[in-house]
Amino acid sequence: MHQELNMTDINQASRAAWEQIAEFWDQQQGAEGNASHREMIAPAALRLLNVQPGETVLDAACGNGVFSRRLAALGANVVGFDFSAAMVANSRAYAANHPQANRMTFYEMDATDEAQLLTLGAGKFDAIVCLMAFMDMPEIAPLCRAARQLLKPSGRFVFALLHPCFNSAPGLSRIVEEEDREGTMVETHAIRITRYLTPSTSKGIGIVGQTVPQYYFHRPLHQVLQTCFEAGFVLTGLEEPATPPKREGARPLSWFNFPEIPPFLVARLR
């Protein structure tokens, strides 16, 4: 008889998967991040953060530290953490050779462990950022509650995730069609959503070539924001970064062929 995993078990299974794929992800992301990070996610996050030299910023679920390094280059003092030991090791290795190495510190921590997060220090941070990780967490409430306490009174919390409306639900299909427009065959790209409102847990491949699937936790947009509001935040900024103009060589179903449909959502809370 099949027995469903509880959230603790799923979190442990998710961590095990990330330990296995950490090196592959690092190879794909590199020191500067992939095209989506460089051209859409990071620019939007930086606009909303408006980080100032000397500020102290927490980079939650930092991966290989790619955004931490950008923040340090802008003069911020950065504390990063991830629940993958391999990711943290990669973050530290990159930082060791960075001109602003003394501005970065990395820890192995679990974003779903509120008590552990609070050991970082109440009221310590001017800003907290969590890029492309909400959908990887079985629970986001612990991080949101901790963030409210870790921030200074005027602090801001910026997060980015797969767009819950257009790029998250298990019922998502990307479609390429040809249509005849007055004698000219025109290629059109669209998405089809057959399921959205019901939260769900699934497995998937984040990068083509990935050998071990990762867990995804879909939440409709209202649930994501309600969790933030219940933690005491208000929404003060929102961006839906779109892909740049179609690029040559992109796969037919690459998001770079869907310039009118934002694959990511980036929000600022205070």
DRENSE-777035 format. One record per residue (C-alpha): residue number from 1; x, z, y; chain. Coordinates in steps of 0.25 Angstrom, whole numbers, plus 5000, padded with zeros to 4 digits. Layout:
{num: NUM&X: X&Z: Z&Y: Y&chaine: A} .
...
END
This chain:
{num: 1&X: 5000&Z: 5000&Y: 5000&chaine: A} .
{num: 2&X: 5006&Z: 4996&Y: 5014&chaine: A} .
{num: 3&X: 5008&Z: 5008&Y: 5023&chaine: A} .
{num: 4&X: 5009&Z: 5005&Y: 5038&chaine: A} .
{num: 5&X: 5021&Z: 5010&Y: 5045&chaine: A} .
{num: 6&X: 5019&Z: 5020&Y: 5056&chaine: A} .
{num: 7&X: 5026&Z: 5018&Y: 5070&chaine: A} .
{num: 8&X: 5038&Z: 5027&Y: 5066&chaine: A} .
{num: 9&X: 5040&Z: 5018&Y: 5054&chaine: A} .
{num: 10&X: 5038&Z: 5005&Y: 5062&chaine: A} .
{num: 11&X: 5048&Z: 5010&Y: 5072&chaine: A} .
{num: 12&X: 5059&Z: 5013&Y: 5062&chaine: A} .
{num: 13&X: 5056&Z: 4999&Y: 5055&chaine: A} .
{num: 14&X: 5057&Z: 4993&Y: 5069&chaine: A} .
{num: 15&X: 5070&Z: 5000&Y: 5072&chaine: A} .
{num: 16&X: 5076&Z: 4995&Y: 5058&chaine: A} .
{num: 17&X: 5072&Z: 4981&Y: 5061&chaine: A} .
{num: 18&X: 5079&Z: 4981&Y: 5075&chaine: A} .
{num: 19&X: 5092&Z: 4987&Y: 5069&chaine: A} .
{num: 20&X: 5092&Z: 4975&Y: 5060&chaine: A} .
{num: 21&X: 5090&Z: 4964&Y: 5071&chaine: A} .
{num: 22&X: 5097&Z: 4971&Y: 5082&chaine: A} .
{num: 23&X: 5110&Z: 4962&Y: 5080&chaine: A} .
{num: 24&X: 5102&Z: 4950&Y: 5079&chaine: A} .
{num: 25&X: 5094&Z: 4953&Y: 5092&chaine: A} .
{num: 26&X: 5107&Z: 4956&Y: 5099&chaine: A} .
{num: 27&X: 5113&Z: 4943&Y: 5095&chaine: A} .
{num: 28&X: 5100&Z: 4936&Y: 5100&chaine: A} .
{num: 29&X: 5099&Z: 4944&Y: 5113&chaine: A} .
{num: 30&X: 5114&Z: 4945&Y: 5116&chaine: A} .
{num: 31&X: 5120&Z: 4952&Y: 5129&chaine: A} .
{num: 32&X: 5110&Z: 4946&Y: 5138&chaine: A} .
{num: 33&X: 5097&Z: 4945&Y: 5130&chaine: A} .
{num: 34&X: 5089&Z: 4933&Y: 5125&chaine: A} .
{num: 35&X: 5082&Z: 4923&Y: 5134&chaine: A} .
{num: 36&X: 5069&Z: 4930&Y: 5135&chaine: A} .
{num: 37&X: 5077&Z: 4943&Y: 5139&chaine: A} .
{num: 38&X: 5085&Z: 4936&Y: 5150&chaine: A} .
{num: 39&X: 5075&Z: 4927&Y: 5156&chaine: A} .
{num: 40&X: 5062&Z: 4935&Y: 5155&chaine: A} .
{num: 41&X: 5062&Z: 4949&Y: 5150&chaine: A} .
{num: 42&X: 5075&Z: 4954&Y: 5158&chaine: A} .
{num: 43&X: 5072&Z: 4948&Y: 5171&chaine: A} .
{num: 44&X: 5057&Z: 4953&Y: 5171&chaine: A} .
{num: 45&X: 5062&Z: 4967&Y: 5167&chaine: A} .
{num: 46&X: 5073&Z: 4967&Y: 5178&chaine: A} .
{num: 47&X: 5063&Z: 4963&Y: 5189&chaine: A} .
{num: 48&X: 5053&Z: 4975&Y: 5185&chaine: A} .
{num: 49&X: 5064&Z: 4985&Y: 5183&chaine: A} .
{num: 50&X: 5072&Z: 4982&Y: 5196&chaine: A} .
{num: 51&X: 5083&Z: 4990&Y: 5191&chaine: A} .
{num: 52&X: 5092&Z: 4996&Y: 5202&chaine: A} .
{num: 53&X: 5107&Z: 4999&Y: 5201&chaine: A} .
{num: 54&X: 5109&Z: 5014&Y: 5196&chaine: A} .
{num: 55&X: 5096&Z: 5015&Y: 5189&chaine: A} .
{num: 56&X: 5095&Z: 5021&Y: 5175&chaine: A} .
{num: 57&X: 5087&Z: 5012&Y: 5166&chaine: A} .
{num: 58&X: 5082&Z: 5014&Y: 5152&chaine: A} .
{num: 59&X: 5082&Z: 5002&Y: 5143&chaine: A} .
{num: 60&X: 5073&Z: 5005&Y: 5131&chaine: A} .
{num: 61&X: 5074&Z: 4998&Y: 5118&chaine: A} .
{num: 62&X: 5086&Z: 4991&Y: 5124&chaine: A} .
{num: 63&X: 5090&Z: 4982&Y: 5113&chaine: A} .
{num: 64&X: 5104&Z: 4977&Y: 5114&chaine: A} .
{num: 65&X: 5104&Z: 4982&Y: 5129&chaine: A} .
{num: 66&X: 5103&Z: 4968&Y: 5135&chaine: A} .
{num: 67&X: 5094&Z: 4974&Y: 5147&chaine: A} .
{num: 68&X: 5102&Z: 4986&Y: 5148&chaine: A} .
{num: 69&X: 5114&Z: 4978&Y: 5152&chaine: A} .
{num: 70&X: 5106&Z: 4970&Y: 5162&chaine: A} .
{num: 71&X: 5102&Z: 4984&Y: 5168&chaine: A} .
{num: 72&X: 5116&Z: 4989&Y: 5168&chaine: A} .
{num: 73&X: 5121&Z: 4977&Y: 5175&chaine: A} .
{num: 74&X: 5111&Z: 4979&Y: 5186&chaine: A} .
{num: 75&X: 5117&Z: 4993&Y: 5188&chaine: A} .
{num: 76&X: 5107&Z: 5002&Y: 5180&chaine: A} .
{num: 77&X: 5111&Z: 5013&Y: 5171&chaine: A} .
{num: 78&X: 5105&Z: 5010&Y: 5157&chaine: A} .
{num: 79&X: 5101&Z: 5018&Y: 5145&chaine: A} .
{num: 80&X: 5096&Z: 5009&Y: 5134&chaine: A} .
{num: 81&X: 5090&Z: 5013&Y: 5120&chaine: A} .
{num: 82&X: 5086&Z: 5006&Y: 5108&chaine: A} .
{num: 83&X: 5081&Z: 5011&Y: 5094&chaine: A} .
{num: 84&X: 5090&Z: 5001&Y: 5087&chaine: A} .
{num: 85&X: 5104&Z: 5006&Y: 5085&chaine: A} .
{num: 86&X: 5109&Z: 4992&Y: 5084&chaine: A} .
{num: 87&X: 5103&Z: 4988&Y: 5097&chaine: A} .
{num: 88&X: 5109&Z: 5000&Y: 5104&chaine: A} .
{num: 89&X: 5123&Z: 4997&Y: 5098&chaine: A} .
{num: 90&X: 5122&Z: 4983&Y: 5104&chaine: A} .
{num: 91&X: 5118&Z: 4988&Y: 5117&chaine: A} .
{num: 92&X: 5130&Z: 4997&Y: 5118&chaine: A} .
{num: 93&X: 5139&Z: 4986&Y: 5113&chaine: A} .
{num: 94&X: 5134&Z: 4977&Y: 5124&chaine: A} .
{num: 95&X: 5135&Z: 4988&Y: 5135&chaine: A} .
{num: 96&X: 5149&Z: 4992&Y: 5131&chaine: A} .
{num: 97&X: 5154&Z: 4978&Y: 5136&chaine: A} .
{num: 98&X: 5145&Z: 4978&Y: 5148&chaine: A} .
{num: 99&X: 5150&Z: 4980&Y: 5163&chaine: A} .
{num: 100&X: 5140&Z: 4991&Y: 5165&chaine: A} .
{num: 101&X: 5142&Z: 4998&Y: 5151&chaine: A} .
{num: 102&X: 5142&Z: 5011&Y: 5158&chaine: A} .
{num: 103&X: 5128&Z: 5009&Y: 5163&chaine: A} .
{num: 104&X: 5122&Z: 5008&Y: 5149&chaine: A} .
{num: 105&X: 5119&Z: 5018&Y: 5138&chaine: A} .
{num: 106&X: 5111&Z: 5015&Y: 5125&chaine: A} .
{num: 107&X: 5104&Z: 5024&Y: 5115&chaine: A} .
{num: 108&X: 5097&Z: 5022&Y: 5102&chaine: A} .
{num: 109&X: 5083&Z: 5027&Y: 5105&chaine: A} .
{num: 110&X: 5069&Z: 5024&Y: 5100&chaine: A} .
{num: 111&X: 5059&Z: 5020&Y: 5111&chaine: A} .
{num: 112&X: 5048&Z: 5026&Y: 5103&chaine: A} .
{num: 113&X: 5054&Z: 5040&Y: 5103&chaine: A} .
{num: 114&X: 5049&Z: 5046&Y: 5116&chaine: A} .
{num: 115&X: 5057&Z: 5059&Y: 5114&chaine: A} .
{num: 116&X: 5070&Z: 5052&Y: 5111&chaine: A} .
{num: 117&X: 5068&Z: 5043&Y: 5124&chaine: A} .
{num: 118&X: 5065&Z: 5055&Y: 5133&chaine: A} .
{num: 119&X: 5079&Z: 5060&Y: 5129&chaine: A} .
{num: 120&X: 5084&Z: 5049&Y: 5139&chaine: A} .
{num: 121&X: 5080&Z: 5058&Y: 5150&chaine: A} .
{num: 122&X: 5067&Z: 5060&Y: 5158&chaine: A} .
{num: 123&X: 5067&Z: 5053&Y: 5172&chaine: A} .
{num: 124&X: 5081&Z: 5047&Y: 5169&chaine: A} .
{num: 125&X: 5078&Z: 5032&Y: 5171&chaine: A} .
{num: 126&X: 5074&Z: 5023&Y: 5183&chaine: A} .
{num: 127&X: 5069&Z: 5012&Y: 5173&chaine: A} .
{num: 128&X: 5066&Z: 5010&Y: 5159&chaine: A} .
{num: 129&X: 5066&Z: 4996&Y: 5153&chaine: A} .
{num: 130&X: 5061&Z: 4992&Y: 5139&chaine: A} .
{num: 131&X: 5062&Z: 4977&Y: 5136&chaine: A} .
{num: 132&X: 5056&Z: 4970&Y: 5124&chaine: A} .
{num: 133&X: 5054&Z: 4982&Y: 5116&chaine: A} .
{num: 134&X: 5040&Z: 4988&Y: 5117&chaine: A} .
{num: 135&X: 5035&Z: 4978&Y: 5107&chaine: A} .
{num: 136&X: 5046&Z: 4983&Y: 5097&chaine: A} .
{num: 137&X: 5041&Z: 4998&Y: 5098&chaine: A} .
{num: 138&X: 5030&Z: 5004&Y: 5089&chaine: A} .
{num: 139&X: 5027&Z: 5013&Y: 5101&chaine: A} .
{num: 140&X: 5029&Z: 5011&Y: 5116&chaine: A} .
{num: 141&X: 5023&Z: 5024&Y: 5121&chaine: A} .
{num: 142&X: 5035&Z: 5033&Y: 5118&chaine: A} .
{num: 143&X: 5044&Z: 5024&Y: 5127&chaine: A} .
{num: 144&X: 5034&Z: 5023&Y: 5138&chaine: A} .
{num: 145&X: 5031&Z: 5038&Y: 5138&chaine: A} .
{num: 146&X: 5046&Z: 5041&Y: 5138&chaine: A} .
{num: 147&X: 5049&Z: 5030&Y: 5149&chaine: A} .
{num: 148&X: 5039&Z: 5037&Y: 5158&chaine: A} .
{num: 149&X: 5048&Z: 5050&Y: 5157&chaine: A} .
{num: 150&X: 5062&Z: 5043&Y: 5157&chaine: A} .
{num: 151&X: 5059&Z: 5036&Y: 5170&chaine: A} .
{num: 152&X: 5061&Z: 5042&Y: 5184&chaine: A} .
{num: 153&X: 5048&Z: 5043&Y: 5192&chaine: A} .
{num: 154&X: 5050&Z: 5030&Y: 5198&chaine: A} .
{num: 155&X: 5056&Z: 5023&Y: 5186&chaine: A} .
{num: 156&X: 5050&Z: 5010&Y: 5179&chaine: A} .
{num: 157&X: 5049&Z: 5006&Y: 5165&chaine: A} .
{num: 158&X: 5050&Z: 4991&Y: 5162&chaine: A} .
{num: 159&X: 5047&Z: 4985&Y: 5148&chaine: A} .
{num: 160&X: 5046&Z: 4971&Y: 5142&chaine: A} .
{num: 161&X: 5039&Z: 4967&Y: 5130&chaine: A} .
{num: 162&X: 5034&Z: 4955&Y: 5122&chaine: A} .
{num: 163&X: 5021&Z: 4951&Y: 5130&chaine: A} .
{num: 164&X: 5010&Z: 4959&Y: 5123&chaine: A} .
{num: 165&X: 5000&Z: 4948&Y: 5127&chaine: A} .
{num: 166&X: 5008&Z: 4935&Y: 5123&chaine: A} .
{num: 167&X: 5020&Z: 4938&Y: 5115&chaine: A} .
{num: 168&X: 5017&Z: 4951&Y: 5106&chaine: A} .
{num: 169&X: 5004&Z: 4951&Y: 5098&chaine: A} .
{num: 170&X: 5005&Z: 4947&Y: 5083&chaine: A} .
{num: 171&X: 4995&Z: 4937&Y: 5086&chaine: A} .
{num: 172&X: 5004&Z: 4928&Y: 5094&chaine: A} .
{num: 173&X: 5007&Z: 4914&Y: 5092&chaine: A} .
{num: 174&X: 5015&Z: 4904&Y: 5100&chaine: A} .
{num: 175&X: 5010&Z: 4890&Y: 5100&chaine: A} .
{num: 176&X: 5016&Z: 4876&Y: 5104&chaine: A} .
{num: 177&X: 5006&Z: 4865&Y: 5105&chaine: A} .
{num: 178&X: 5005&Z: 4851&Y: 5109&chaine: A} .
{num: 179&X: 4994&Z: 4845&Y: 5117&chaine: A} .
{num: 180&X: 4990&Z: 4831&Y: 5123&chaine: A} .
{num: 181&X: 4989&Z: 4832&Y: 5138&chaine: A} .
{num: 182&X: 4985&Z: 4818&Y: 5142&chaine: A} .
{num: 183&X: 4994&Z: 4811&Y: 5132&chaine: A} .
{num: 184&X: 5006&Z: 4820&Y: 5134&chaine: A} .
{num: 185&X: 5009&Z: 4830&Y: 5123&chaine: A} .
{num: 186&X: 5012&Z: 4844&Y: 5129&chaine: A} .
{num: 187&X: 5017&Z: 4856&Y: 5122&chaine: A} .
{num: 188&X: 5011&Z: 4869&Y: 5125&chaine: A} .
{num: 189&X: 5014&Z: 4883&Y: 5121&chaine: A} .
{num: 190&X: 5004&Z: 4894&Y: 5119&chaine: A} .
{num: 191&X: 5002&Z: 4907&Y: 5113&chaine: A} .
{num: 192&X: 4991&Z: 4912&Y: 5104&chaine: A} .
{num: 193&X: 4987&Z: 4927&Y: 5103&chaine: A} .
{num: 194&X: 4978&Z: 4931&Y: 5092&chaine: A} .
{num: 195&X: 4980&Z: 4946&Y: 5093&chaine: A} .
{num: 196&X: 4984&Z: 4955&Y: 5105&chaine: A} .
{num: 197&X: 4977&Z: 4968&Y: 5107&chaine: A} .
{num: 198&X: 4980&Z: 4975&Y: 5094&chaine: A} .
{num: 199&X: 4994&Z: 4982&Y: 5094&chaine: A} .
{num: 200&X: 5002&Z: 4978&Y: 5082&chaine: A} .
{num: 201&X: 5015&Z: 4979&Y: 5074&chaine: A} .
{num: 202&X: 5022&Z: 4967&Y: 5069&chaine: A} .
{num: 203&X: 5035&Z: 4962&Y: 5065&chaine: A} .
{num: 204&X: 5042&Z: 4949&Y: 5071&chaine: A} .
{num: 205&X: 5054&Z: 4942&Y: 5074&chaine: A} .
{num: 206&X: 5059&Z: 4944&Y: 5089&chaine: A} .
{num: 207&X: 5070&Z: 4933&Y: 5088&chaine: A} .
{num: 208&X: 5071&Z: 4921&Y: 5080&chaine: A} .
{num: 209&X: 5081&Z: 4923&Y: 5069&chaine: A} .
{num: 210&X: 5078&Z: 4938&Y: 5068&chaine: A} .
{num: 211&X: 5079&Z: 4942&Y: 5053&chaine: A} .
{num: 212&X: 5071&Z: 4956&Y: 5054&chaine: A} .
{num: 213&X: 5058&Z: 4957&Y: 5061&chaine: A} .
{num: 214&X: 5055&Z: 4967&Y: 5071&chaine: A} .
{num: 215&X: 5043&Z: 4975&Y: 5074&chaine: A} .
{num: 216&X: 5033&Z: 4971&Y: 5085&chaine: A} .
{num: 217&X: 5023&Z: 4980&Y: 5091&chaine: A} .
{num: 218&X: 5012&Z: 4973&Y: 5099&chaine: A} .
{num: 219&X: 5004&Z: 4980&Y: 5109&chaine: A} .
{num: 220&X: 4994&Z: 4973&Y: 5119&chaine: A} .
{num: 221&X: 4998&Z: 4974&Y: 5133&chaine: A} .
{num: 222&X: 4988&Z: 4985&Y: 5137&chaine: A} .
{num: 223&X: 4993&Z: 4994&Y: 5126&chaine: A} .
{num: 224&X: 5008&Z: 4992&Y: 5131&chaine: A} .
{num: 225&X: 5004&Z: 4995&Y: 5146&chaine: A} .
{num: 226&X: 4994&Z: 5007&Y: 5142&chaine: A} .
{num: 227&X: 5006&Z: 5014&Y: 5134&chaine: A} .
{num: 228&X: 5014&Z: 5013&Y: 5147&chaine: A} .
{num: 229&X: 5003&Z: 5018&Y: 5156&chaine: A} .
{num: 230&X: 5000&Z: 5030&Y: 5147&chaine: A} .
{num: 231&X: 5015&Z: 5033&Y: 5148&chaine: A} .
{num: 232&X: 5013&Z: 5034&Y: 5163&chaine: A} .
{num: 233&X: 5018&Z: 5021&Y: 5168&chaine: A} .
{num: 234&X: 5011&Z: 5011&Y: 5177&chaine: A} .
{num: 235&X: 5014&Z: 4996&Y: 5177&chaine: A} .
{num: 236&X: 5021&Z: 4991&Y: 5189&chaine: A} .
{num: 237&X: 5027&Z: 4977&Y: 5185&chaine: A} .
{num: 238&X: 5024&Z: 4967&Y: 5175&chaine: A} .
{num: 239&X: 5031&Z: 4953&Y: 5171&chaine: A} .
{num: 240&X: 5028&Z: 4943&Y: 5161&chaine: A} .
{num: 241&X: 5040&Z: 4935&Y: 5160&chaine: A} .
{num: 242&X: 5038&Z: 4920&Y: 5156&chaine: A} .
{num: 243&X: 5048&Z: 4911&Y: 5149&chaine: A} .
{num: 244&X: 5057&Z: 4902&Y: 5158&chaine: A} .
{num: 245&X: 5054&Z: 4887&Y: 5157&chaine: A} .
{num: 246&X: 5054&Z: 4881&Y: 5144&chaine: A} .
{num: 247&X: 5068&Z: 4880&Y: 5138&chaine: A} .
{num: 248&X: 5074&Z: 4869&Y: 5130&chaine: A} .
{num: 249&X: 5077&Z: 4873&Y: 5115&chaine: A} .
{num: 250&X: 5067&Z: 4884&Y: 5115&chaine: A} .
{num: 251&X: 5059&Z: 4885&Y: 5102&chaine: A} .
{num: 252&X: 5045&Z: 4880&Y: 5103&chaine: A} .
{num: 253&X: 5039&Z: 4894&Y: 5102&chaine: A} .
{num: 254&X: 5049&Z: 4900&Y: 5111&chaine: A} .
{num: 255&X: 5043&Z: 4908&Y: 5123&chaine: A} .
{num: 256&X: 5051&Z: 4899&Y: 5132&chaine: A} .
{num: 257&X: 5040&Z: 4889&Y: 5129&chaine: A} .
{num: 258&X: 5029&Z: 4898&Y: 5134&chaine: A} .
{num: 259&X: 5032&Z: 4900&Y: 5149&chaine: A} .
{num: 260&X: 5018&Z: 4903&Y: 5152&chaine: A} .
{num: 261&X: 5017&Z: 4915&Y: 5142&chaine: A} .
{num: 262&X: 5025&Z: 4927&Y: 5145&chaine: A} .
{num: 263&X: 5032&Z: 4932&Y: 5132&chaine: A} .
{num: 264&X: 5036&Z: 4946&Y: 5139&chaine: A} .
{num: 265&X: 5030&Z: 4956&Y: 5147&chaine: A} .
{num: 266&X: 5038&Z: 4965&Y: 5156&chaine: A} .
{num: 267&X: 5032&Z: 4977&Y: 5163&chaine: A} .
{num: 268&X: 5036&Z: 4988&Y: 5173&chaine: A} .
{num: 269&X: 5031&Z: 5002&Y: 5173&chaine: A} .
{num: 270&X: 5032&Z: 5014&Y: 5182&chaine: A} .
END
